[in-house]
Amino acid sequence: MLKKDPPPWGSKQTQAVAQLKQLLQNLPPLKIPSTGKIILQTDASDKYWAAILFEEIAGNRHIYAYKSGRFSQAEIHYHSTFKEILAVKYGIKKFEFHLIGHHFLVEMDMSSFPQMLKFKQKQVSHPQLLRWAEWFSKYSFEVKHIPGTKNVLADFLSRPKGPM
């Protein structure tokens, strides 16, 4: 395909656009945050991370932001535990405007993260974990372990099907 030539267009492309429109119409609407409880759900896969920011009002959750990304070439080689921690860090960084100065809940399917935050300097065997624990100390949040079956949206976003 050359720049001067129009892209090929046929029934296959028309059908793909129609499917995309249908999928976009079925996405849950994003809400503008107000005064509810803020929840950050995160997940990591081999190459990707994802974070979803929710607000809970009267027991109902409303999505107000999604974000996902690819780990760097070096990070792809990290242990899965480190990737899960990085997903939380990247989620907080991306949504910092909404999170800084507020107490929020992090939901993730890794149960050992809260213990990592309580480490004392003498107990940490890996300097990266110590640096991350210090970085996280700037924020006021609790961590709740949720089973992977309840972390469906973040899990889906951390496993893209096409190029990213």
Buried (B, 14 or more C-beta within 10 A) or exposed (E): EEEEEEEEEEEEEEEEEEEEEEEEEEEEEEBEBEEBBBBBBBBBBEBBBBBBBBBEBEEEBBBBBBBBBEBEEEBEEBEEBBBBBBBBBBBBEBBEEBBEEEEBBBBBBBEEBBEBBEBEEEEBEEEEBBEBBEEBEEBEBEBBBBEEEEBEBBBBBBBBEEEE
